[in-house]
Amino acid sequence: MKKLLLLGGDATLLPVIRAAKARGYYVITCDYLPDNIAHKYSDEYIGYSTTDKEAILSWAIENKIDGVLTFTDSGVVTAAYVCNRMGLACPGSYEAIEIIQNKDRFRKFLDENGCNVPKFRKYADWDPVGNDTENFRFPVLVKPVDAAGSKGVTKVCRKEDLRRAFDHAIGFSTRKEIIVEEFIDPVGPQIHGDCFVRDGKLVFIYLGDHHFDSGINNLVPVSTSWPSTHPEEELQKVERQIRMFIDKVGFMNGCMNIESRISKADRKAYLIDVGARSGGNYTPYVIRYGSGFDFVEAMLDFSMEHRPSVQTADKKGFYAYLVIHAKTDGILARVTVNEYLENKILERHDYIPVGGRVHSFRRANAAIGILIVRFPSREEMQQVTDHLDDYINVEVK
């Protein structure tokens, strides 16, 4: 029986575990949180941090693991390290995956290889930041080099607020390094989606629109809706940047998550962020509903069977994920979904029960739950994503 090691343990792994078991694989889940739900459905659980490369490598060698997959940022570099050291199927070299996952190296790589990139600089101490303020055009984004889910990220419009943003970002960085980059004012919504690469070539991509709750945080998305409202020529600009990046960095096989913006200043497409894994908030599953392309099966084919996944895709319909979230910290009293929206839900995933503690949605891991929704038209989808509070009411006490 083939053994699959999954790095992570949250609810988004449950479809992966089901698909792997249907193929007859023995599934092991791994993280340092034994109460995570995925561990209840795997065949075995090991309690290592997903960032502990050496411990997981030693365990994988000793237990003759056949493949390693992860669908979370924290496990991507470790998965690449283990796969490269053991000669298992891997999306790319360890060096390539490190470039993708490190915000500083990612932007430096874009700059050195002819891709569009905003002006940026890396810092480890405050004094150089303070001395560089005249070299940046505000607003800027201040972010840790090694955090995910928008943790520690601040948009700064005045240089007087830069020090507070620096202190905030450095607190979320394991390496105690941050980057400051000029903010790209976008044409239309931020573009978000997943793609799949086979033998170094982009074989599938589906891009949608990010939506934000401006009353809390304009940096953490509360929804993505597919298909994107951007004109095809703008989406083609994004796709060309992705193809260029894939070719230059040497990403060979697997899924990638993309965030991009079309700049008002020069109408160019900029890659804001790229991850060497599928997107969060059930993104690959929403895309499966909207296109038929199954990222889980494609990754299992590559990782465990060493064969290309032969799938056809037909992009049609209007689909979105919606994040159930709170605007304030407190105890969750009730979540009420409007009857109109209730009738459109394909899947509902609740993370926090009534009576549980919730936090203001200032980073992605503060979500209360996720809805996967199908709409009859783009107009109705836009109405919901633009006025989410009218359709989902979260009461906190």
ABEGO torsion letter per residue (X at the ends): XBBBBBBEABAAAAAAAAAAAAAGBBBBBBBABAABAAAAABABBBBBBAABAAAAAAAAAAAGBABBBBABAAAAAAAAAAAAAAGBBBABBAAAAAAAABAAAAAAAAAAAGBBBBBBBBBABAAAAAAAAAABBOBBBBBBAABBGGBGBBBBABAAAAAAAAAAAAAABAAGBBBBBBBBBBBEBBBBEBBBBBGGBBABBBBBBBBBBAAABAABBABBBOBBABBAAAAAAAAAAAAAAAAAAGBABEBBBBBBBBBAAAGBBBBABBBBBBBBGGAAAAAAAAAGBBAAAAAAAAAAAGBBBBBBBBBBEBBBBBBBBBABBEBBABBBBBAAAAAABABBBBABBBGBBBBBBABAAABABBBBBBBABAAAAAAAAABAAAABBBBBX
